[in-house]
Amino acid sequence: MASILDSVNQRTQMVGQNRLELLLFKLAGKQRFGINVFKVREVLPCPKLTAMPHRNRLVRGVAHIRGQAISIIDLSMATGGPEITDIQNRFIIIAEYNRTVQGFLVGGVDRIININWEEILPPPKGTGRDAYLTAVTEIDKELVEIIDVERILADITPVNTDISEEVANQPINVAKENLTILVTDDSAVARGQIKRALQSLEIPMEIKKNGKEALDWLKEKAQEVEGDVHPHVPVLVSDVEMPVMDGYTLTAEIKADPKLAGVHVILHTSLSGVFNQAMVKKVGADDFIAKFHPDELATAVKKWLNAEADVNIE
């Protein structure tokens, strides 16, 4: 238990400092890629894979690891590249995204680096691969690409974005006029999923691609309304991993600004594990939801909208 707590303390020191750790790896060529260490359970030499009938072509097989059957996805093929060959001499990255565990087949693993989110930039347009990227950065004077894993998982197993009739019928006890729900996520797939899940609320949404865009928009809104923002923007749904400014830093900035602090922040992220509650508490977020469950997201948004109604009543 002590070692787990030490690990929590070490990693939460980065929270609110706009920093992350990236595991660097290669696929079928020399290009380097990155994945957030928070999502990585372990890295292993590729074990023997069992072929499964009717599997998606991007899934090379199933590996039995620590009593669990894990699908192994060829990340090169998933991003439009060639199949990774000689897999018995390759590696798999075991990671947890969106409440499930996956194995990603990669050509080789490099090292872990610590970097500032300000050095993580949106991908350039027109590269031919930008649809599968959420961000890029420069390491050792070379471009490192950060893959949109949510896009890949949605290609393999499409996500249901419809909320249930029960949740749809839950009342919203606040006047919807002049309200806006702010959403920020660097993944185009995730932005679409959130928008479809919340459209039944019939409240306009403002969609941003990273924390810096969201913070700038909120500050402009504060100037527009000449005061507190939260009566107009009661809820923010924010991803955690985003270029330029991450969701933890965004939350800390909002809670430190008297004109923005009343906005209820729901961190909505594919990150999971033992570190999240400590992180959420440290930055002052109001809620945390693991991606992606439309009923849970819609219920949380309605809860904080109704919290505004309760405040107004008091």
C-alpha positions in Angstrom: 0.0 0.0 0.0 2.8 2.4 0.8 4.3 2.0 -2.6 0.9 2.8 -4.3 0.6 5.9 -2.1 4.1 7.0 -3.0 3.3 6.6 -6.7 0.1 8.6 -6.3 2.0 11.4 -4.5 4.7 11.5 -7.2 2.3 11.6 -10.1 -0.1 14.1 -8.6 2.8 16.6 -8.1 2.4 17.1 -11.9 -1.3 17.9 -11.7 -2.1 21.6 -12.3 1.5 22.1 -13.6 0.4 21.3 -17.2 2.9 18.5 -17.5 2.7 14.9 -18.6 4.9 11.8 -19.1 5.0 10.3 -22.6 6.0 6.7 -23.4 7.8 7.0 -26.8 7.6 4.1 -29.3 7.8 3.2 -33.0 5.5 1.3 -35.3 6.6 -0.1 -38.7 9.1 2.7 -39.5 11.4 5.3 -38.0 8.6 7.7 -37.0 8.2 8.0 -33.2 4.9 8.2 -31.4 3.8 8.9 -27.9 1.2 7.7 -25.3 0.4 9.1 -21.9 2.1 7.0 -19.2 -1.0 7.3 -17.1 -2.8 5.0 -19.5 -0.1 2.4 -19.6 -0.3 -0.7 -17.4 2.8 -2.4 -18.7 5.0 -3.1 -21.7 5.8 -6.7 -22.7 7.5 -8.6 -25.5 4.7 -9.7 -27.8 3.4 -13.1 -26.5 1.9 -15.8 -28.7 -1.4 -14.5 -30.2 -4.5 -16.6 -30.6 -6.5 -15.9 -33.8 -10.2 -15.3 -33.3 -12.9 -15.9 -35.9 -14.6 -12.8 -37.4 -12.2 -10.4 -35.7 -11.7 -6.9 -36.9 -8.8 -6.8 -39.4 -6.9 -4.4 -37.1 -6.9 -6.9 -34.3 -4.0 -9.3 -34.8 -5.2 -11.7 -32.2 -5.8 -12.3 -28.5 -3.2 -12.6 -25.8 -3.7 -14.2 -22.4 -2.0 -12.0 -19.9 -2.3 -12.4 -16.1 -5.5 -14.4 -16.4 -7.1 -11.9 -18.8 -7.8 -12.3 -22.5 -6.7 -9.0 -24.2 -7.2 -8.0 -27.8 -4.0 -6.9 -29.5 -4.5 -4.0 -32.0 -1.9 -3.4 -34.7 -1.3 0.4 -34.2 0.4 0.7 -37.5 -2.5 -0.7 -39.5 -4.9 1.3 -37.4 -3.3 4.5 -38.5 -3.2 3.6 -42.2 0.3 2.2 -42.2 1.6 -1.2 -43.1 1.2 -4.3 -41.0 3.8 -4.8 -38.3 5.8 -7.9 -39.2 8.1 -10.3 -37.2 5.7 -9.9 -34.3 7.5 -12.4 -32.1 10.2 -9.8 -31.8 7.9 -6.9 -31.2 6.3 -5.4 -28.1 2.8 -4.8 -26.8 1.7 -1.8 -24.7 -1.1 -2.8 -22.3 -3.2 0.2 -21.7 -6.6 1.2 -20.3 -8.9 3.4 -22.3 -12.6 4.1 -21.9 -13.1 1.4 -19.2 -11.5 -1.4 -21.2 -8.0 -2.9 -21.4 -6.3 -3.2 -24.8 -3.0 -4.3 -26.1 -1.3 -2.2 -28.8 1.2 -4.0 -31.0 4.2 -1.7 -31.7 7.5 -2.1 -33.4 9.7 -1.0 -30.6 9.6 1.0 -27.4 12.0 3.9 -26.8 11.8 5.7 -23.4 9.6 7.8 -21.1 10.0 11.6 -21.2 8.5 14.4 -19.0 7.2 17.3 -21.0 5.0 20.4 -20.7 1.6 20.3 -22.3 2.4 23.7 -23.9 4.9 21.9 -26.1 2.2 19.5 -27.3 0.5 21.1 -30.3 -2.5 20.3 -32.5 -1.5 18.2 -35.6 -0.8 20.0 -38.8 -3.5 19.7 -41.4 -3.1 17.9 -44.7 -0.5 15.4 -43.6 -2.6 12.4 -44.5 -2.4 11.1 -41.0 -4.0 14.0 -39.1 -7.3 12.2 -38.8 -5.6 9.7 -36.5 -3.6 12.2 -34.4 -4.6 14.4 -31.5 -1.3 16.2 -31.2 2.4 16.4 -32.1 5.5 17.6 -30.3 9.2 17.8 -31.0 11.7 15.6 -29.1 15.4 15.6 -30.0 14.6 17.7 -33.0 12.3 15.1 -34.4 8.5 15.1 -34.7 6.6 12.8 -32.3 3.0 12.0 -33.1 0.3 11.4 -30.5 -2.3 9.0 -31.7 -6.1 9.6 -31.3 -6.7 6.2 -29.6 -10.4 7.0 -29.2 -10.7 7.3 -32.9 -9.1 3.9 -33.4 -11.3 2.2 -30.7 -14.4 3.8 -32.3 -13.4 2.4 -35.7 -13.1 -1.1 -34.2 -16.1 -1.0 -31.8 -18.4 1.9 -32.4 -19.8 3.5 -29.3 -23.5 4.0 -28.6 -24.1 7.7 -27.9 -27.9 7.4 -27.2 -29.1 8.1 -23.7 -31.8 5.9 -22.3 -35.4 6.9 -22.1 -35.2 6.9 -18.3 -32.3 9.5 -18.3 -33.9 11.5 -21.1 -37.0 11.9 -18.9 -35.1 13.1 -15.8 -36.2 16.7 -15.4 -34.0 19.8 -15.7 -35.2 22.3 -13.0 -33.5 25.4 -14.4 -34.6 27.8 -17.1 -32.6 26.9 -20.3 -32.8 30.3 -21.8 -29.4 32.0 -22.3 -27.5 29.0 -20.9 -24.5 27.4 -22.6 -22.8 24.1 -21.9 -19.0 24.3 -22.6 -17.3 21.2 -23.9 -13.6 20.8 -24.6 -11.8 17.7 -26.0 -9.0 17.3 -28.5 -10.4 14.2 -30.1 -12.9 14.9 -32.9 -14.5 11.5 -32.2 -15.0 12.3 -28.5 -16.4 15.8 -29.3 -19.0 14.2 -31.6 -19.9 11.6 -29.0 -20.4 14.2 -26.3 -22.5 16.4 -28.6 -24.8 13.6 -29.6 -25.2 12.4 -25.9 -26.1 15.9 -24.7 -28.2 17.2 -27.6 -31.4 15.9 -25.9 -30.9 18.5 -23.2 -31.8 21.2 -25.8 -29.2 23.6 -24.4 -26.6 25.2 -26.8 -23.1 23.8 -26.6 -19.9 25.7 -27.2 -17.2 23.2 -28.4 -13.4 23.8 -28.0 -10.4 21.7 -28.9 -8.2 22.3 -25.8 -8.0 23.9 -22.4 -6.5 27.2 -23.6 -9.3 27.7 -26.1 -11.9 27.0 -23.4 -10.3 29.2 -20.8 -10.0 32.1 -23.2 -13.6 31.7 -24.2 -14.7 31.8 -20.5 -12.7 34.9 -19.8 -14.3 36.6 -22.9 -17.7 35.5 -21.6 -16.9 37.1 -18.1 -16.1 40.4 -19.8 -19.3 40.1 -21.9 -21.6 39.5 -18.8 -19.5 41.9 -16.6 -19.4 39.4 -13.7 -19.8 35.8 -12.7 -20.0 33.4 -15.6 -21.7 30.4 -14.0 -25.3 31.7 -14.3 -24.7 31.7 -18.1 -22.3 28.8 -18.4 -23.2 26.5 -15.5 -21.3 23.4 -16.7 -18.0 22.6 -18.4 -17.4 19.0 -19.7 -13.6 18.7 -20.1 -11.2 16.1 -21.3 -8.0 15.8 -19.3 -5.4 15.1 -22.1 -5.3 18.1 -24.4 -2.5 20.0 -26.2 -1.4 23.4 -25.1 -3.4 23.2 -21.8 -4.7 20.0 -20.1 -7.9 19.6 -18.3 -6.4 19.6 -14.8 -4.6 22.9 -15.4 -7.8 24.3 -17.0 -9.8 23.3 -13.9 -7.2 24.9 -11.5 -7.3 28.1 -13.5 -11.1 28.3 -13.5 -11.3 27.6 -9.7 -8.7 30.3 -9.0 -10.6 33.0 -10.9 -13.6 34.5 -8.9 -15.5 35.2 -12.0 -15.2 31.7 -13.3 -15.0 29.6 -10.1 -18.8 28.9 -10.0 -18.7 26.9 -13.2 -19.2 23.2 -12.4 -16.3 21.2 -14.0 -16.9 17.6 -15.0 -13.7 15.9 -16.0 -14.6 13.4 -18.7 -11.6 11.3 -19.6 -10.4 8.0 -20.9 -7.8 8.0 -18.1 -8.6 5.6 -15.3 -6.9 4.1 -12.3 -6.0 4.8 -8.7 -4.7 8.3 -9.4 -7.8 10.0 -10.6 -9.6 10.9 -7.3 -6.4 12.4 -5.9 -6.0 14.5 -9.0 -9.7 15.6 -9.1 -9.5 16.7 -5.4 -6.3 18.6 -5.9 -7.5 20.8 -8.8 -11.0 21.3 -7.4 -13.1 19.6 -10.1 -16.7 19.0 -9.2 -17.1 15.6 -10.9 -15.1 12.8 -12.7 -16.5 10.4 -15.3 -14.6 7.8 -17.2 -15.4 7.7 -20.9 -17.7 6.9 -22.5 -21.2 6.2 -21.0 -23.8 8.6 -22.4 -26.3 8.0 -19.5 -23.6 8.8 -16.9 -22.5 11.9 -18.7 -26.1 13.2 -19.2 -27.0 12.4 -15.6 -24.0 14.3 -14.3 -24.7 17.4 -16.5 -28.3 17.4 -15.3 -27.2 17.1 -11.7 -25.1 20.2 -11.9 -27.7 22.1 -13.8 -30.2 21.3 -11.1 -27.7 22.3 -8.5 -27.9 25.8 -10.0 -31.7 25.7 -9.6 -31.3 24.7 -5.9 -29.0 27.6 -5.3 -31.4 30.0 -7.0 -34.2 28.7 -4.8 -32.2 29.3 -1.7 
